[in-house]
Amino acid sequence: MSAKDGIELDRVVFIGRMYFEYLRMFDLDESVLRSGRVLDCPAGPSSFTAEAQSRGFDVTACDVLYGNSAATLTDKGRQDIEHTFQKVDDVPHLYVWKHYKDREEIVGLRHKALGLFEQDYSERFRQGRYILAELPRLPFPDMTFSLVLSSHFLFLYGDRLSVDFHVASLKEMLRVSSGEVRVYP
């Protein structure tokens, strides 16, 4: 991919989004979240799980980096936010901020999501709300979740994740879902 085609990330980044962004990205309303268990996969440092839990929804997050300390994950998250937005600055012509006021607002939201994640992660990891897992194999029985959400990961890294990996990951998310899987974008 050339710089004129899109952002060039040289690594998989650990960046999260806020609850309200999930509602918008996945076309969710709270009645859908109320209908059963939800899995965010891979979740990274999104605050969705923490915020949804505080609203009474049954949400589990999984990620290959879970199991590391909150401090280690927060450090990586901060570095990856900086790295990503340096790359965004290399291709400003590709970004029209329709849903955000400007770059500073979106960077602020990424840091806010990371902070909310950090506050929730340590306690909830011990309780099994944040699960160490790596696609395309998830440690859950068939049909465990009524809804599985997957934000950005699969299609952001198409240059380094094979078609076979994508297909296997989608099949695995379908396996653990008794309802539906929603992938963004």
C-alpha positions in Angstrom: 0.0 0.0 0.0 1.4 3.4 -0.9 1.0 6.5 1.3 -1.5 7.9 -1.2 -3.7 4.9 -0.7 -3.9 4.8 3.1 -2.2 4.9 6.4 0.9 2.6 6.6 1.2 1.0 10.0 4.3 -1.1 10.5 2.8 -3.0 13.4 -0.5 -4.1 14.9 -1.5 -1.3 17.2 -3.3 -1.5 20.5 -5.8 1.3 20.2 -9.4 1.4 21.5 -12.6 3.2 21.1 -15.4 4.4 23.3 -18.8 2.9 24.0 -20.7 5.6 22.0 -18.4 4.9 19.1 -19.2 1.2 19.2 -22.9 2.0 19.2 -22.4 4.1 16.0 -19.9 1.8 14.3 -21.9 -1.4 14.8 -25.4 0.2 14.5 -26.2 -0.9 18.0 -28.9 0.2 20.4 -29.0 -0.9 24.0 -31.9 -3.4 23.4 -29.5 -5.5 21.3 -26.9 -5.4 24.1 -29.6 -6.4 26.6 -30.5 -9.5 24.6 -27.6 -11.7 25.9 -23.9 -12.1 26.3 -21.6 -10.0 24.1 -18.0 -10.6 23.0 -15.7 -7.9 21.8 -13.0 -9.7 19.8 -10.2 -8.6 19.6 -11.0 -5.7 21.9 -7.7 -4.0 22.6 -8.0 -1.2 25.1 -11.5 -0.2 24.1 -13.6 1.2 26.9 -16.7 -0.6 25.5 -16.5 -3.5 27.9 -16.0 -1.2 31.0 -18.7 1.2 29.9 -21.2 -1.5 28.9 -20.7 -3.4 32.2 -21.3 -0.2 34.1 -24.7 0.0 32.3 -25.6 -3.5 33.3 -24.7 -5.4 30.1 -22.9 -8.7 30.0 -19.8 -8.0 27.9 -16.6 -10.0 27.7 -13.5 -8.7 25.9 -10.7 -10.9 24.5 -7.3 -10.0 23.1 -3.9 -11.6 22.5 -2.2 -9.0 24.8 -4.5 -9.6 27.8 -2.5 -11.2 30.6 0.0 -8.4 30.6 -0.1 -5.9 33.4 -2.4 -2.9 33.1 0.7 -0.6 33.2 2.3 -2.6 30.3 -0.9 -2.4 28.2 -1.4 1.3 28.9 2.2 2.0 28.0 1.8 0.2 24.7 -1.6 1.9 24.1 0.0 5.4 24.6 2.9 4.6 22.3 0.5 3.2 19.6 -1.8 6.2 19.7 1.2 8.5 19.1 2.6 6.2 16.4 -0.8 5.9 14.6 -1.5 9.6 14.6 2.0 10.4 13.3 1.2 8.1 10.4 -2.2 9.8 10.0 -0.3 13.1 9.7 1.7 11.7 6.8 -1.6 11.4 4.7 -3.8 14.2 5.9 -5.6 14.3 2.5 -7.2 11.0 3.3 -9.0 12.2 6.4 -12.2 14.1 6.5 -13.3 14.4 10.1 -17.1 13.8 9.7 -17.8 12.3 13.1 -15.1 14.2 15.0 -14.3 17.9 15.3 -10.6 17.4 14.5 -7.5 15.3 15.0 -7.2 16.5 18.6 -10.7 15.4 19.5 -10.1 11.9 18.2 -6.7 11.5 19.8 -8.3 12.7 23.1 -11.0 10.0 22.7 -8.4 7.3 22.1 -6.6 8.4 25.4 -9.9 8.5 27.2 -10.8 5.0 26.1 -7.4 3.8 27.1 -7.8 5.4 30.6 -11.2 3.8 31.1 -9.9 0.4 30.0 -6.9 0.7 32.4 -9.2 1.5 35.3 -11.3 -1.6 34.6 -8.8 -4.1 33.3 -6.9 -5.2 36.5 -9.9 -6.1 38.6 -12.0 -7.5 35.7 -9.2 -9.6 34.3 -9.1 -11.5 37.5 -12.9 -11.9 37.3 -12.7 -13.3 33.8 -14.2 -10.3 32.0 -10.9 -9.8 30.0 -9.7 -13.0 28.4 -6.4 -13.8 26.8 -7.3 -15.2 23.4 -5.9 -15.1 19.9 -7.8 -15.4 16.7 -8.5 -17.7 14.9 -8.9 -19.9 18.0 -11.2 -18.7 20.8 -11.4 -20.4 24.2 -15.2 -20.4 24.4 -17.8 -23.1 23.9 -20.0 -23.0 20.8 -22.8 -20.4 20.9 -21.6 -18.7 24.1 -22.5 -15.2 23.0 -25.6 -13.8 21.4 -23.5 -11.1 19.7 -19.8 -10.9 18.7 -18.3 -7.6 17.7 -15.0 -7.2 15.9 -13.7 -3.7 15.3 -11.0 -2.7 12.8 -8.5 -5.6 13.3 -9.4 -7.9 10.5 -9.5 -5.5 7.7 -7.0 -2.9 8.9 -4.2 -5.5 8.5 -5.1 -7.1 5.2 -1.5 -6.7 4.1 -0.2 -9.1 6.8 -3.1 -11.3 7.6 -3.9 -13.9 4.9 -7.3 -14.6 3.4 -7.2 -18.0 5.2 -6.7 -16.2 8.5 -9.6 -13.9 7.8 -11.9 -16.8 6.9 -10.8 -18.9 9.9 -11.3 -15.9 12.2 -14.8 -15.2 10.9 -15.8 -18.8 11.2 -14.5 -18.9 14.8 -16.5 -15.8 15.7 -19.6 -17.4 14.1 -18.9 -20.6 16.1 -19.0 -18.8 19.5 -22.1 -16.8 18.5 -25.6 -18.0 19.0 -26.9 -14.9 17.2 -24.8 -12.6 15.0 -21.3 -11.4 14.4 -20.8 -7.7 13.4 -17.5 -6.7 11.9 -16.3 -3.1 11.4 -15.6 -1.8 8.8 
